[in-house]
Amino acid sequence: MDERKAECLPGHRIALLESGTQYFPALQAALDAAEFEVFLQTYLFENDETGRRIAAALTRCASRNVAVRLMVDGFGAREFVETMMPQLLQAGVQVLVFRREIGSFVLRRHRLRRLHRKVAVIDGRLAFVGGINVIDDMHTPHHTPPRYDYAVSVEGPILAEILTSCRNLWEQVAWVNLRRRLLLRDTRPARTDPVGELSARYVIRDNLRHRRDIESAYLDAINDATREILIANAYFLPGRRFRQALLQAAARGVSVRLLLQGRVEYLLLHYATRGLYGSLLEGGVRIVEYHSSFLHAKVAVIDGLWSTVGSSNIDPFSLLLAREANVIVRDAGFAAELRESLERAIERGAAELKPADWKRTPLLTRVTSWLAYGLVRLMMGITGFSRHH
């Protein structure tokens, strides 16, 4: 615990942003105040009201001679490439596509290495990190209530790491795409002066030096927990080590709750996740399913002190393949705010699944869940995952 405390740097001002209703006004205001440089990384960039609103803000930045560097994922934002990218390029916005999709999808490991980060950095002084794509909250199947998600705005010392990660990835993708004219030249340092009281750490997952950093941060915090673990995650299919850590925490008397997706969004993953319910419930882990709308959050609060907000799901694709980014905060006040927000979500739109409820689930449903879990594990084997996941 002491070692991890040292990894969190003091001196930050961090604001919790709940869903797009809070995030997009803050992002737009920051873009409209930008003076010289903007980085924006996103998995989705939809041609809807929100997408057009943010695209207009990026265009206004470029018209003021602000260097605007937008990176989208080639799979998640494949429609954006045809519908919105040409106008942004014409307006002077620099755009790079991470692993552009060409042709039909093939289940190969390299094809699953996606840009899943949702990060923005404005003038090296303010960053946004979280799970919110550039998409309407209401852009959900069957017009359900708004998607539920989180982001944070960050000022302070870790801006140096956030900005460096954006610049490094931009340079890498520019080289791979033979876009040398987009290589960075005149760069300015991030503003890293202490501006607040919160301690924080920026954690990424990539395929070079940070392959398991996010997973390790979770495991360290879970293994050190003494009172409470509350995890809200949209796509939950953890590997063996992660499951064991949760079960061991519950066995030593820690209250372990998982707020998971209750609605069916991706059929296979939904049933595969439920294939884990039996063992988790038997081991004392409480499972709460969110039904009010689509849960897209990737957050956690542990022992009222350790919190994380970011883009990383707790599934093989996020923890082992995709490029992800989370902010870890060590502060009781921030943890309390996030915990209270999650408790409100649970109260207004979630239901706890008791062990007895799961045992009463129809046998066909449970068999379907086990088969789905087995199929996902088979797919993981085909793509070359470790046998530990």
DOSEKOL-75184 format. One record per residue (C-alpha): x, y, z; residue number from 1; residue in three letters. Coordinates in Angstrom, 2 decimals. Layout:
BEGIN
    east   north      up   k   r
       X       Y       Z NUM ALA
...
***
This chain:
BEGIN
    east   north      up   k   r
    0.00    0.00    0.00   1 MET
    2.73    2.47    0.85   2 ASP
    4.49    1.86   -2.45   3 GLU
    1.33    2.53   -4.43   4 ARG
    0.61    5.69   -2.43   5 LYS
    3.94    7.05   -3.58   6 ALA
    2.95    6.48   -7.21   7 GLU
    0.05    8.92   -6.86   8 CYS
    1.29   12.47   -7.19   9 LEU
   -0.25   15.23   -5.07  10 PRO
   -1.39   18.62   -6.30  11 GLY
   -4.37   17.93   -8.59  12 HIS
   -7.76   19.46   -9.19  13 ARG
  -10.11   16.74  -10.46  14 ILE
  -13.82   17.04  -11.18  15 ALA
  -16.15   14.06  -11.60  16 LEU
  -18.38   14.33  -14.67  17 LEU
  -21.47   12.13  -14.82  18 GLU
  -22.52   11.10  -18.34  19 SER
  -22.61   13.33  -21.40  20 GLY
  -24.89   15.88  -19.79  21 THR
  -21.95   17.07  -17.68  22 GLN
  -19.04   15.98  -19.87  23 TYR
  -19.84   17.54  -23.23  24 PHE
  -20.54   21.09  -21.99  25 PRO
  -17.23   20.98  -20.09  26 ALA
  -15.37   19.64  -23.12  27 LEU
  -16.92   22.19  -25.47  28 GLN
  -16.09   25.06  -23.12  29 ALA
  -12.49   23.88  -22.91  30 ALA
  -12.24   23.59  -26.71  31 LEU
  -13.65   27.09  -27.15  32 ASP
  -11.00   28.41  -24.74  33 ALA
   -8.10   26.57  -26.44  34 ALA
   -5.23   28.79  -27.54  35 GLU
   -2.64   26.63  -29.29  36 PHE
   -3.10   22.83  -29.12  37 GLU
   -5.81   20.19  -28.75  38 VAL
   -5.54   16.40  -28.68  39 PHE
   -8.69   14.29  -28.75  40 LEU
   -8.73   10.48  -28.79  41 GLN
  -12.01    8.57  -29.05  42 THR
  -13.27    5.14  -30.04  43 TYR
  -16.60    6.40  -31.41  44 LEU
  -17.35    9.70  -33.11  45 PHE
  -20.95    9.59  -34.20  46 GLU
  -22.65   11.79  -36.76  47 ASN
  -25.40   12.78  -34.33  48 ASP
  -26.24   15.99  -32.50  49 GLU
  -23.41   15.57  -29.99  50 THR
  -20.89   14.54  -32.66  51 GLY
  -21.75   17.54  -34.80  52 ARG
  -21.55   19.81  -31.75  53 ARG
  -18.03   18.65  -30.88  54 ILE
  -16.99   18.69  -34.55  55 ALA
  -18.12   22.34  -34.73  56 ALA
  -16.05   23.16  -31.64  57 ALA
  -12.99   21.49  -33.21  58 LEU
  -13.60   23.46  -36.40  59 THR
  -13.74   26.72  -34.46  60 ARG
  -10.42   25.80  -32.83  61 CYS
   -8.80   25.23  -36.21  62 ALA
  -10.17   28.55  -37.50  63 SER
   -8.26   30.27  -34.65  64 ARG
   -5.05   28.53  -35.77  65 ASN
   -5.15   26.11  -32.85  66 VAL
   -3.39   22.85  -33.78  67 ALA
   -6.24   20.31  -33.53  68 VAL
   -5.21   16.65  -33.56  69 ARG
   -8.09   14.18  -33.57  70 LEU
   -7.53   10.41  -33.48  71 MET
  -10.38    7.93  -33.92  72 VAL
  -10.46    4.16  -34.00  73 ASP
  -10.70    2.59  -37.42  74 GLY
  -13.34    0.07  -36.32  75 PHE
  -15.42    2.02  -33.83  76 GLY
  -15.45    5.18  -35.97  77 ALA
  -15.46    3.54  -39.40  78 ARG
  -18.59    5.46  -40.46  79 GLU
  -17.03    8.73  -39.25  80 PHE
  -14.27    8.30  -41.86  81 VAL
  -16.87    8.66  -44.61  82 GLU
  -19.41   11.00  -43.03  83 THR
  -17.55   13.58  -40.92  84 MET
  -13.81   13.32  -41.52  85 MET
  -13.74   15.04  -44.95  86 PRO
  -15.36   18.23  -43.59  87 GLN
  -13.05   18.32  -40.59  88 LEU
   -9.99   17.90  -42.77  89 LEU
  -11.20   20.69  -45.02  90 GLN
  -11.63   22.91  -41.96  91 ALA
   -7.99   22.36  -40.97  92 GLY
   -8.43   19.69  -38.29  93 VAL
   -5.68   17.06  -38.40  94 GLN
   -7.18   13.55  -38.27  95 VAL
   -5.52   10.17  -37.87  96 LEU
   -7.32    6.82  -37.97  97 VAL
   -5.99    4.10  -35.68  98 PHE
   -5.87    0.77  -37.55  99 ARG
   -8.27    1.68  -40.31 100 ARG
  -10.64   -1.17  -41.18 101 GLU
  -10.47   -2.38  -44.77 102 ILE
  -12.51   -5.39  -45.83 103 GLY
  -14.51   -7.83  -43.74 104 SER
  -13.66   -8.58  -40.15 105 PHE
  -11.34  -11.50  -39.49 106 VAL
  -10.82  -12.88  -35.98 107 LEU
   -7.12  -12.17  -35.75 108 ARG
   -5.42  -10.82  -32.67 109 ARG
   -3.95   -7.75  -34.39 110 HIS
   -7.40   -6.82  -35.73 111 ARG
   -8.67   -6.63  -32.13 112 LEU
   -6.05   -4.11  -31.00 113 ARG
   -8.29   -1.06  -30.90 114 ARG
   -7.96    2.52  -29.69 115 LEU
  -10.49    2.49  -26.86 116 HIS
   -9.23    5.54  -24.96 117 ARG
  -11.39    8.61  -24.47 118 LYS
   -8.87   11.35  -23.74 119 VAL
   -8.70   15.05  -24.51 120 ALA
   -5.88   17.48  -23.67 121 VAL
   -6.26   21.22  -24.13 122 ILE
   -3.15   23.44  -24.21 123 ASP
   -1.31   20.98  -21.98 124 GLY
   -3.15   22.46  -18.99 125 ARG
   -6.45   20.56  -18.82 126 LEU
   -7.29   16.95  -19.64 127 ALA
  -10.42   14.84  -19.79 128 PHE
  -10.21   11.08  -19.23 129 VAL
  -13.06    8.61  -18.97 130 GLY
  -15.36    6.21  -20.74 131 GLY
  -17.52    8.64  -22.70 132 ILE
  -17.38    8.46  -26.50 133 ASN
  -18.37   11.33  -28.77 134 VAL
  -21.96   10.16  -29.04 135 ILE
  -25.39   11.22  -27.76 136 ASP
  -26.35    9.78  -24.38 137 ASP
  -29.66    8.91  -26.01 138 MET
  -27.96    7.08  -28.89 139 HIS
  -28.88    3.66  -27.50 140 THR
  -30.85    0.72  -28.89 141 PRO
  -34.64    1.02  -28.71 142 HIS
  -34.46    4.62  -27.39 143 HIS
  -33.92    3.67  -23.76 144 THR
  -33.11    6.31  -21.10 145 PRO
  -29.67    7.97  -21.39 146 PRO
  -26.48    5.90  -21.30 147 ARG
  -24.83    5.99  -17.87 148 TYR
  -21.11    6.79  -17.83 149 ASP
  -18.33    8.84  -16.24 150 TYR
  -15.32   11.02  -17.03 151 ALA
  -13.06   13.35  -15.08 152 VAL
  -11.45   16.67  -15.82 153 SER
   -7.86   16.85  -14.57 154 VAL
   -5.42   19.65  -13.85 155 GLU
   -2.02   19.24  -12.22 156 GLY
    1.21   17.22  -12.39 157 PRO
   -0.08   14.14  -14.28 158 ILE
   -0.84   16.37  -17.27 159 LEU
    2.77   15.68  -18.29 160 ALA
    2.07   11.94  -18.60 161 GLU
   -1.30   12.41  -20.27 162 ILE
    0.09   14.81  -22.85 163 LEU
    3.15   12.63  -23.48 164 THR
    0.96    9.57  -24.11 165 SER
   -1.15   11.53  -26.62 166 CYS
    1.91   12.84  -28.42 167 ARG
    3.64    9.45  -28.52 168 ASN
    0.61    7.70  -29.98 169 LEU
    0.08   10.48  -32.50 170 TRP
    3.68   10.14  -33.70 171 GLU
    3.43    6.35  -33.92 172 GLN
    0.24    6.39  -35.96 173 VAL
    1.52    9.19  -38.21 174 ALA
    4.61    7.11  -39.03 175 TRP
    2.62    3.94  -39.65 176 VAL
    0.24    5.79  -41.97 177 ASN
    3.11    7.54  -43.78 178 LEU
    1.72   10.92  -42.78 179 ARG
    5.02   12.61  -42.08 180 ARG
    3.58   16.07  -42.52 181 ARG
    1.56   15.42  -39.36 182 LEU
    4.61   14.67  -37.22 183 LEU
    4.91   16.98  -34.22 184 LEU
    7.38   19.83  -34.45 185 ARG
    6.83   22.83  -32.20 186 ASP
    5.69   21.31  -28.92 187 THR
    5.19   22.97  -25.57 188 ARG
    5.54   21.37  -22.15 189 PRO
    2.51   20.52  -20.08 190 ALA
    1.52   22.74  -17.18 191 ARG
    2.31   20.62  -14.15 192 THR
    2.19   23.12  -11.29 193 ASP
    0.22   21.91   -8.26 194 PRO
   -3.29   23.34   -8.44 195 VAL
   -5.22   21.35   -5.85 196 GLY
   -5.16   18.88   -2.98 197 GLU
   -5.92   15.55   -4.70 198 LEU
   -3.36   12.80   -5.34 199 SER
   -3.65   11.05   -8.70 200 ALA
   -1.98    8.72  -11.15 201 ARG
   -2.47    8.24  -14.90 202 TYR
   -2.48    4.60  -16.00 203 VAL
   -2.58    3.35  -19.58 204 ILE
   -2.66   -0.01  -21.32 205 ARG
   -0.72   -0.47  -24.52 206 ASP
    1.24   -3.25  -26.18 207 ASN
    4.72   -2.00  -25.31 208 LEU
    5.74   -1.06  -21.76 209 ARG
    2.28   -0.87  -20.20 210 HIS
    0.64   -4.16  -21.07 211 ARG
   -0.87   -4.89  -17.63 212 ARG
   -0.66   -1.59  -15.79 213 ASP
   -4.41   -1.07  -15.43 214 ILE
   -5.10   -4.66  -14.41 215 GLU
   -2.22   -4.55  -11.90 216 SER
   -3.52   -1.32  -10.38 217 ALA
   -6.92   -2.93   -9.84 218 TYR
   -5.40   -6.09   -8.38 219 LEU
   -3.15   -4.18   -5.99 220 ASP
   -6.10   -2.18   -4.66 221 ALA
   -8.38   -5.24   -4.40 222 ILE
   -5.72   -7.30   -2.62 223 ASN
   -5.16   -4.50   -0.09 224 ASP
   -8.85   -3.81    0.53 225 ALA
  -10.03   -4.14    4.12 226 THR
  -13.62   -2.79    4.06 227 ARG
  -15.38   -2.30    0.75 228 GLU
  -14.97   -2.84   -2.98 229 ILE
  -17.53   -1.27   -5.32 230 LEU
  -16.89   -1.80   -9.03 231 ILE
  -19.17   -0.57  -11.82 232 ALA
  -18.23   -1.97  -15.20 233 ASN
  -20.14   -2.29  -18.44 234 ALA
  -18.40   -5.36  -19.87 235 TYR
  -17.25   -7.66  -17.10 236 PHE
  -15.44  -10.87  -18.00 237 LEU
  -12.32  -10.96  -15.81 238 PRO
   -9.56  -13.51  -15.95 239 GLY
   -8.80  -16.03  -13.25 240 ARG
   -6.47  -13.82  -11.20 241 ARG
   -9.02  -11.02  -11.06 242 PHE
  -11.84  -13.35  -10.05 243 ARG
   -9.68  -14.96   -7.38 244 GLN
   -8.75  -11.54   -5.98 245 ALA
  -12.44  -10.62   -5.62 246 LEU
  -13.30  -13.96   -4.02 247 LEU
  -10.37  -13.75   -1.61 248 GLN
  -11.42  -10.25   -0.60 249 ALA
  -14.97  -11.45    0.09 250 ALA
  -13.58  -14.41    2.06 251 ALA
  -11.65  -12.11    4.40 252 ARG
  -14.80  -10.08    5.14 253 GLY
  -14.57   -7.26    2.59 254 VAL
  -17.92   -6.13    1.19 255 SER
  -17.58   -6.76   -2.56 256 VAL
  -20.25   -5.40   -4.90 257 ARG
  -20.31   -5.43   -8.68 258 LEU
  -22.63   -3.07  -10.56 259 LEU
  -22.99   -4.71  -13.97 260 LEU
  -24.97   -4.32  -17.15 261 GLN
  -28.48   -5.67  -16.79 262 GLY
  -29.74   -4.94  -20.28 263 ARG
  -28.68   -7.07  -23.23 264 VAL
  -26.43   -5.07  -25.55 265 GLU
  -23.99   -7.64  -26.92 266 TYR
  -25.72  -11.00  -26.63 267 LEU
  -22.64  -13.25  -26.41 268 LEU
  -20.81  -11.12  -23.85 269 LEU
  -23.97  -10.68  -21.78 270 HIS
  -24.47  -14.41  -21.39 271 TYR
  -20.74  -15.11  -20.99 272 ALA
  -20.63  -12.69  -18.04 273 THR
  -23.59  -14.43  -16.45 274 ARG
  -21.67  -17.66  -16.75 275 GLY
  -19.50  -16.35  -13.87 276 LEU
  -22.41  -15.43  -11.61 277 TYR
  -22.73  -18.77   -9.84 278 GLY
  -19.17  -18.98   -8.53 279 SER
  -19.04  -15.28   -7.63 280 LEU
  -22.33  -15.37   -5.72 281 LEU
  -21.37  -18.56   -3.90 282 GLU
  -18.11  -16.88   -2.88 283 GLY
  -19.88  -13.94   -1.26 284 GLY
  -19.56  -11.39   -4.07 285 VAL
  -22.74   -9.32   -4.43 286 ARG
  -23.97   -8.65   -7.97 287 ILE
  -26.23   -5.72   -8.79 288 VAL
  -27.62   -5.41  -12.33 289 GLU
  -28.36   -1.96  -13.76 290 TYR
  -31.57   -1.97  -15.80 291 HIS
  -32.57    1.70  -16.01 292 SER
  -30.51    2.28  -19.17 293 SER
  -27.30    1.06  -20.76 294 PHE
  -24.47    1.09  -18.23 295 LEU
  -21.22    2.17  -19.89 296 HIS
  -19.23    3.06  -16.76 297 ALA
  -15.73    1.78  -15.98 298 LYS
  -15.18    2.99  -12.42 299 VAL
  -14.41    1.67   -8.95 300 ALA
  -14.19    2.81   -5.33 301 VAL
  -12.21    0.82   -2.76 302 ILE
  -12.08    1.44    1.01 303 ASP
  -13.44    4.97    0.60 304 GLY
  -10.06    6.22   -0.59 305 LEU
   -8.91    4.58   -3.86 306 TRP
  -10.95    5.39   -6.97 307 SER
  -10.54    4.98  -10.68 308 THR
  -12.37    6.44  -13.69 309 VAL
  -11.46    5.52  -17.23 310 GLY
  -12.10    3.63  -20.44 311 SER
  -11.00    0.13  -19.43 312 SER
  -13.59   -2.57  -19.12 313 ASN
  -12.74   -5.63  -17.04 314 ILE
  -12.70   -8.04  -19.94 315 ASP
   -9.99   -9.61  -22.12 316 PRO
  -10.25   -7.07  -24.90 317 PHE
   -9.67   -4.07  -22.61 318 SER
   -7.15   -5.68  -20.26 319 LEU
   -5.10   -7.50  -22.90 320 LEU
   -5.57   -5.91  -26.32 321 LEU
   -7.03   -2.41  -26.51 322 ALA
   -5.31    0.88  -25.76 323 ARG
   -6.98    2.18  -22.62 324 GLU
   -6.55    5.03  -20.15 325 ALA
   -7.67    5.42  -16.53 326 ASN
   -7.08    8.00  -13.84 327 VAL
   -6.56    6.71  -10.29 328 ILE
   -7.41    9.10   -7.47 329 VAL
   -6.43    8.67   -3.81 330 ARG
   -8.72   11.04   -1.98 331 ASP
  -11.54   10.38    0.47 332 ALA
  -13.66   13.28   -0.76 333 GLY
  -13.50   12.24   -4.40 334 PHE
  -14.14    8.60   -3.46 335 ALA
  -17.21    9.64   -1.46 336 ALA
  -18.57   11.65   -4.39 337 GLU
  -18.15    8.77   -6.83 338 LEU
  -19.56    6.26   -4.35 339 ARG
  -22.62    8.44   -3.71 340 GLU
  -23.20    8.74   -7.45 341 SER
  -23.05    4.96   -7.85 342 LEU
  -25.38    4.46   -4.88 343 GLU
  -27.92    6.80   -6.51 344 ARG
  -27.67    4.82   -9.74 345 ALA
  -28.24    1.59   -7.82 346 ILE
  -31.19    3.02   -5.93 347 GLU
  -33.00    4.39   -8.97 348 ARG
  -32.28    1.78  -11.58 349 GLY
  -30.67   -1.45  -10.38 350 ALA
  -31.62   -4.69   -8.66 351 ALA
  -29.44   -7.04   -6.65 352 GLU
  -29.29  -10.64   -7.77 353 LEU
  -29.28  -12.90   -4.73 354 LYS
  -27.73  -16.38   -4.76 355 PRO
  -31.21  -17.88   -4.35 356 ALA
  -32.44  -15.86   -7.33 357 ASP
  -29.65  -17.23   -9.50 358 TRP
  -30.41  -20.80   -8.43 359 LYS
  -34.02  -20.26   -9.49 360 ARG
  -32.93  -19.07  -12.93 361 THR
  -34.21  -21.51  -15.58 362 PRO
  -31.73  -24.26  -16.35 363 LEU
  -31.76  -23.35  -20.06 364 LEU
  -30.65  -19.81  -19.23 365 THR
  -27.81  -21.05  -17.03 366 ARG
  -26.68  -23.57  -19.66 367 VAL
  -26.76  -20.83  -22.30 368 THR
  -24.56  -18.69  -20.04 369 SER
  -22.03  -21.51  -19.53 370 TRP
  -21.94  -22.20  -23.27 371 LEU
  -21.45  -18.51  -24.03 372 ALA
  -18.59  -18.33  -21.53 373 TYR
  -17.00  -21.40  -23.11 374 GLY
  -17.33  -19.89  -26.58 375 LEU
  -15.68  -16.64  -25.48 376 VAL
  -12.81  -18.61  -23.92 377 ARG
  -12.44  -20.53  -27.20 378 LEU
  -12.25  -17.23  -29.08 379 MET
   -9.63  -16.03  -26.62 380 MET
   -7.60  -19.15  -27.34 381 GLY
   -7.87  -18.63  -31.09 382 ILE
   -6.58  -15.08  -30.75 383 THR
   -3.64  -16.22  -28.62 384 GLY
   -4.55  -15.12  -25.08 385 PHE
   -2.75  -16.48  -22.06 386 SER
   -4.33  -19.52  -20.47 387 ARG
   -4.66  -17.47  -17.29 388 HIS
   -7.38  -15.29  -18.85 389 HIS
***
